[in-house]
Amino acid sequence: MEFNLGAPFLLDGERLSGVKEYLSISYSVSNAPSSVPRRAWCRLFGGMVQDRREAIGRSLEEAAQLAGMESSEWAAIEAGHIPADPARLRSMADALEVRFDHMALLVYLCQGAWAA
């Protein structure tokens, strides 16, 4: 399976405007991914969560409270930990004012993040 992220995008699904050049990213998902690409995708997910939170002007503590989480749990996610529970991810999407499916796609790229 291959994902091509093409043009740059934000967690809320909007494309970056005014960008003349961008890096096209292709990522092939194998049946036995190494831990290095998975960690990189997890950090990417955490960074996008943090960027979105800051873009809407929410503190880490406020976002965590809105999602029904401890601040330390939210901080761990921004550092690259992937929530194991889809319900937790849904509450985060609500706190960040983004669509659940946009966040779920990024989590999917982190193979093995959710138990089968």
N, C-alpha and C positions, 0 to 999 in steps of 0.2 A: 504494500500500500504506500502511496506517495502523497504528500501534502505539499502544495505549492502556495505559499502565502503571498506571492506576487507583490503588489503595492503595499506600502506601509499602512498600518491600521492602528486604531486605538482600541482599548478594551470595550468601549461602547459601540464599536462597529463602524464608526465614521472613518473615512479615509483622510489622511493628512492632506491639507490643501496647500497649494503653492510649492509643492515639491517637484522639481524638474527631473531629478535623478534619484533612484533608489536601488537598494540591494534586493535582488530577487532571492528568496530563500526556498530551497527545496530540501525536504527532509524525508528520507526513506525510513519507514518503520519495519524492522525485521522481526522475526519470531523470537530472537534472543538478543535484545538490545544491550549494549554495554551500559554500565552505570554512568559513564561520562556524559553522553547525550541526554540521558534522562535527568541528571542533575542540572544540566544547562537549561533544559526546558522548564524544570521546576523553578529555577532562579528567574527565568523569563516570566513565568506566571506570577511569581511573587512581586517582581518589579512592576508588572503591569497593574497588579492590584494596588500597589503603593502609589503609582502614578495617577491612577483613576481617583483614588481616595483624596490625594492632594489636589487634583484638578477640580473636584467638587467642594473643596474647602473643608473637609472633615478631618478632625484629629484621629489618630489611631484609636484612642479611647472611645470617641464618639461613634466611630464606625463599628467597633467591637460591640458596644452597647446596643446599637441598632440591630446588629445581627444576633444578639443574644449570646455573645461569646465573652470570654475573658480577654483582656488586653494582651496578655502574654500569648494566647492562642493566635490572635490576629497577627501579632508581631512575628510569630513562627512561620505563618503562612507567607508574609511578606519576605521572609528570609529564605523561602523555598520549600517549606513543608506543604504538601498537598492534602487538603481535607479528605478523609476517608469516607465521609458520609455525604451523599448527594444533597440531603436536606440542609446540611451545613453550608454547602456551596450555594444553594438557592437563597438562604438567608443573607449570605454575603453579597450576592448579586442584587438583592433588594436594597441592602445598605449602600451599595455603590451606584444604584440607579442604572443598572445595566441588565441586558437580557441574559437569562440563565443559559441559553444555548451558546452564547458567545463565550462565557466562562467555561462551560462544560467542554467545548471544543479544545480549549487550551489544556484542560486537565487530561483529556483523552490523549493528547500528544505525549504526556508523561506516562508511558506504559507502566502498568502495574500499580498506578496510584490508587485505584479503587479495587477492592477485592472482587473477584469474579463471582 
